[in-house]
């Protein structure tokens, strides 16, 4: 889903991170890898199929969003309409 979504928007895919661990915690291998990429400035936009793939906890969602904003990185959620995307 995200690969086609990214292709349709002419996003260059830097890395694909998949994991089956619960989004209830940020202490996950894939999430830690994502944050490393964010801090290194390797991406402009993170694309996810659903926000729950990143986190299922509202406080963690706020924390994540703050980190993305501080690094000037957009969050594009494939399942939402363009009116809800943080970055166009």
C-alpha positions, 0 to 999 in steps of 0.5 A, spaced: 500 500 500 505 505 501 509 503 496 504 505 491 502 511 495 509 513 495 510 512 487 504 516 486 506 522 489 513 521 486 517 520 493 523 516 493 523 510 498 529 511 502 528 505 506 522 500 508 521 498 515 516 493 517 515 490 523 509 486 527 511 488 534 505 492 538 504 500 536 503 500 544 510 501 545 516 506 542 521 500 544 521 497 538 527 495 533 523 498 527 521 504 530 528 505 533 531 505 526 525 510 523 527 515 529 535 514 527 533 515 520 529 521 522 535 524 526 540 523 520 536 527 516 535 522 511 528 523 509 523 529 508 516 525 509 514 518 513 509 514 509 505 509 513 499 505 511 495 507 518 497 511 524 497 505 528 503 502 525 507 507 528 503 508 535 497 506 538 498 511 544 496 518 544 501 521 548 506 517 544 503 520 538 504 527 540 511 526 542 513 523 535 509 528 531 513 533 535 520 530 533 518 530 526 516 537 526 522 539 529 526 535 524 521 538 518 519 531 516 512 530 514 507 524 515 503 522 510 498 516 512 496 512 506 489 511 508 487 518 509 484 523 504 489 529 502 485 534 507 488 530 513 495 530 511 500 534 515 504 535 509 502 536 501 
